[in-house]
Amino acid sequence: MGIHMLSYEDVENAVETIAKQLNISREDARRLLHRYVCTGLCGWYEREAEKTGFATLKLTEEQFKVVEATVQSIVNGESSKERMKRIHIYLCPRGPCSR
């Protein structure tokens, strides 16, 4: 079986799963997932993260566990760095990342 390519649906399903498990809105779930995969290198982060409170957003232990498990379930067989990068492409408000 080949490596499963991550799709937009996978990321949306992940957001849905996180929202359900943590009992939060999809928007909050998307934000947590984005925070989890974001390394802060993209242009959007540099310009907007402070203003939007994204830079200081910290996941609680429970949130971290749920998000981590969800991320691992949607893409296996890839290094976590690749996985994070791929998910980030779908989530970053500026579209595909500059780096």
Backbone bond lengths (Angstrom), bond angles and torsions (degrees), N, CA, C in turn:
res aa  C-N    CA-C-N  psi(-1)  N-CA   C-N-CA  omega(-1)  CA-C   N-CA-C  phi
1 M - - - 1.461 - - 1.526 109.50 -
2 G 1.309 117.54 129.01 1.462 121.79 -177.72 1.516 111.25 -75.18
3 I 1.284 114.67 173.36 1.463 119.84 178.01 1.525 108.54 -69.38
4 H 1.293 114.16 132.65 1.465 119.97 179.32 1.522 108.65 -74.62
5 M 1.315 115.40 121.14 1.465 118.53 177.95 1.523 108.93 -78.86
6 L 1.284 114.79 134.93 1.450 120.47 -179.31 1.520 110.10 -71.67
7 S 1.307 116.17 134.74 1.459 119.51 178.88 1.529 109.90 -118.87
8 Y 1.306 114.33 168.61 1.460 120.53 177.15 1.534 109.51 -57.57
9 E 1.336 116.24 -39.06 1.469 120.64 -179.72 1.529 110.59 -62.22
10 D 1.340 116.19 -40.17 1.467 119.50 179.38 1.523 110.43 -58.40
11 V 1.316 114.73 -44.72 1.458 119.48 -178.50 1.531 110.17 -67.08
12 E 1.322 116.40 -42.07 1.473 119.77 177.59 1.525 111.11 -63.00
13 N 1.330 116.91 -40.16 1.466 120.86 177.65 1.520 110.52 -63.67
14 A 1.316 115.52 -38.94 1.463 120.26 178.88 1.527 109.57 -62.76
15 V 1.324 116.21 -44.03 1.464 121.26 179.22 1.536 109.27 -60.13
16 E 1.324 115.71 -44.66 1.465 122.60 178.61 1.533 110.90 -58.82
17 T 1.329 116.07 -47.07 1.464 122.24 -179.26 1.525 111.33 -61.40
18 I 1.325 115.66 -46.26 1.465 120.96 179.63 1.533 110.17 -62.45
19 A 1.327 116.16 -44.10 1.469 120.92 179.82 1.531 110.75 -59.26
20 K 1.347 116.15 -45.95 1.467 120.76 -179.38 1.520 111.33 -65.21
21 Q 1.336 115.79 -48.50 1.465 119.00 -175.02 1.520 112.58 -66.45
22 L 1.308 116.93 -33.94 1.462 119.75 -178.61 1.530 112.35 -97.73
23 N 1.343 114.56 -3.15 1.460 120.80 179.89 1.543 111.53 56.80
24 I 1.323 114.67 51.06 1.467 121.28 179.45 1.529 108.90 -128.89
25 S 1.311 116.53 171.35 1.462 119.82 -179.65 1.529 109.87 -71.96
26 R 1.328 114.98 159.79 1.467 119.64 177.50 1.526 110.34 -60.70
27 E 1.303 115.68 -36.49 1.468 119.40 -179.03 1.532 110.69 -63.85
28 D 1.329 115.51 -43.59 1.465 119.43 177.74 1.525 110.92 -65.76
29 A 1.319 115.91 -39.00 1.468 120.28 179.87 1.530 110.23 -64.37
30 R 1.326 115.61 -42.08 1.463 121.10 178.74 1.535 110.06 -61.87
31 R 1.315 114.56 -41.32 1.470 120.20 179.55 1.532 111.76 -64.03
32 L 1.339 115.55 -42.94 1.469 119.59 178.57 1.519 110.81 -64.34
33 L 1.318 115.86 -42.91 1.458 119.79 179.42 1.524 109.95 -64.07
34 H 1.303 116.35 -42.75 1.459 120.67 178.83 1.533 109.51 -62.18
35 R 1.333 116.19 -42.63 1.471 119.34 -179.61 1.522 110.16 -62.51
36 Y 1.327 115.39 -38.85 1.465 120.72 -177.97 1.530 111.59 -64.15
37 V 1.330 116.43 -40.89 1.470 118.98 -176.23 1.527 113.62 -91.68
38 C 1.336 116.67 -13.31 1.458 119.16 -173.82 1.523 111.61 -80.51
39 T 1.304 116.14 129.34 1.462 119.60 177.49 1.524 110.38 -99.81
40 G 1.318 116.16 2.07 1.454 120.29 175.24 1.518 114.88 77.75
41 L 1.336 115.99 20.52 1.462 118.51 -176.64 1.520 114.63 -97.21
42 C 1.315 116.30 -11.49 1.461 116.82 -175.61 1.525 111.45 -82.72
43 G 1.297 115.96 160.95 1.451 122.32 -178.65 1.516 112.78 -59.70
44 W 1.338 116.79 -38.17 1.462 120.14 179.97 1.518 109.80 -59.25
45 Y 1.311 115.40 -45.41 1.468 119.96 -178.51 1.523 109.99 -59.56
46 E 1.314 115.62 -46.69 1.461 120.05 -178.47 1.525 111.76 -60.46
47 R 1.334 116.48 -36.96 1.469 120.25 -177.70 1.520 114.50 -86.64
48 E 1.315 116.21 -38.32 1.473 120.01 -167.96 1.523 117.18 -111.65
49 A 1.304 117.86 -20.48 1.471 120.02 -170.07 1.523 113.52 -59.11
50 E 1.318 116.10 -41.96 1.469 119.25 179.08 1.526 110.38 -64.50
51 K 1.325 115.43 -49.71 1.474 121.63 -177.05 1.521 112.42 -58.02
52 T 1.331 115.59 -41.10 1.469 119.67 -173.41 1.522 112.63 -88.86
53 G 1.329 117.16 -3.58 1.460 119.57 -178.62 1.519 112.25 82.52
54 F 1.322 115.72 1.19 1.467 120.05 -176.95 1.530 110.73 -66.47
55 A 1.319 116.53 -36.94 1.468 121.15 -176.98 1.526 111.97 -61.36
56 T 1.327 116.03 -34.27 1.456 119.50 -176.50 1.529 112.83 -97.96
57 L 1.318 116.86 2.09 1.466 120.67 178.93 1.529 109.40 -66.98
58 K 1.325 115.58 122.72 1.465 119.84 177.99 1.520 108.18 -118.72
59 L 1.309 116.52 135.48 1.458 120.14 177.74 1.527 108.94 -81.07
60 T 1.321 115.52 139.04 1.464 119.44 174.51 1.528 106.72 -73.14
61 E 1.310 116.44 168.74 1.462 120.27 -179.22 1.532 111.02 -59.00
62 E 1.339 115.46 -43.33 1.464 119.87 179.79 1.533 110.77 -63.08
63 Q 1.332 115.80 -46.52 1.465 120.11 179.58 1.526 110.27 -59.80
64 F 1.319 115.62 -44.30 1.454 120.52 -178.25 1.532 110.65 -59.92
65 K 1.335 116.17 -45.89 1.467 120.92 -179.57 1.521 111.86 -61.08
66 V 1.324 116.03 -46.02 1.469 120.91 -179.10 1.528 110.63 -63.85
67 V 1.329 116.09 -46.85 1.458 120.52 -178.59 1.524 110.00 -64.54
68 E 1.317 117.03 -44.58 1.457 121.10 -179.01 1.526 111.75 -60.79
69 A 1.327 115.88 -46.35 1.464 120.35 179.92 1.524 110.84 -63.02
70 T 1.320 116.28 -39.69 1.464 120.99 179.40 1.526 110.90 -65.14
71 V 1.315 115.92 -45.12 1.471 120.60 178.99 1.528 109.90 -60.58
72 Q 1.318 116.77 -44.28 1.462 119.71 -179.39 1.517 112.04 -65.36
73 S 1.330 115.87 -30.77 1.461 118.16 -178.61 1.529 112.70 -76.13
74 I 1.340 118.31 -26.11 1.464 116.96 -176.38 1.519 114.22 -85.70
75 V 1.314 116.45 -25.10 1.461 116.87 178.51 1.508 107.94 -138.12
76 N 1.336 114.74 111.53 1.446 115.97 174.61 1.520 108.01 -116.42
77 G 1.280 116.73 161.76 1.450 119.43 179.75 1.522 113.18 84.49
78 E 1.291 117.17 8.83 1.460 120.11 175.22 1.512 107.92 -126.62
79 S 1.307 116.41 153.13 1.459 118.77 176.41 1.520 107.71 -63.78
80 S 1.309 116.39 153.00 1.456 117.97 -177.16 1.521 110.68 -64.21
81 K 1.332 116.13 -29.06 1.462 118.71 179.48 1.531 110.60 -63.90
82 E 1.329 116.18 -44.83 1.465 121.55 177.62 1.519 110.67 -61.94
83 R 1.316 114.39 -44.07 1.457 121.50 -177.87 1.523 109.89 -60.65
84 M 1.324 115.82 -48.02 1.463 120.71 -179.44 1.524 110.58 -59.99
85 K 1.321 115.18 -44.80 1.452 121.32 -178.03 1.526 110.39 -60.14
86 R 1.327 114.30 -45.36 1.452 120.22 -177.65 1.533 112.09 -65.06
87 I 1.310 116.07 -43.77 1.465 119.85 178.69 1.526 109.06 -64.87
88 H 1.316 115.85 -39.69 1.466 120.15 -177.33 1.520 111.66 -62.15
89 I 1.323 116.15 -35.83 1.470 120.53 178.62 1.532 110.49 -56.43
90 Y 1.329 116.22 -37.91 1.471 119.78 -179.61 1.518 112.81 -77.49
91 L 1.333 116.36 -27.70 1.459 119.32 -170.89 1.513 115.56 -96.89
92 C 1.313 117.17 -29.03 1.448 119.49 -172.31 1.533 110.02 -61.39
93 P 1.322 116.79 129.58 1.469 120.09 -177.70 1.523 113.68 -58.56
94 R 1.307 116.94 -20.45 1.467 119.16 -179.49 1.525 111.80 -94.81
95 G 1.311 117.51 14.16 1.462 118.72 -177.98 1.517 108.99 76.63
96 P 1.332 116.35 -160.80 1.470 119.30 -176.01 1.536 110.94 -51.43
97 C 1.285 114.52 137.14 1.452 120.64 -174.23 1.495 113.80 -69.50
98 S 1.322 112.18 150.39 1.455 117.91 -179.53 1.525 111.39 -73.56
99 R 1.350 115.66 -23.05 1.463 117.82 177.76 1.511 110.13 -137.61
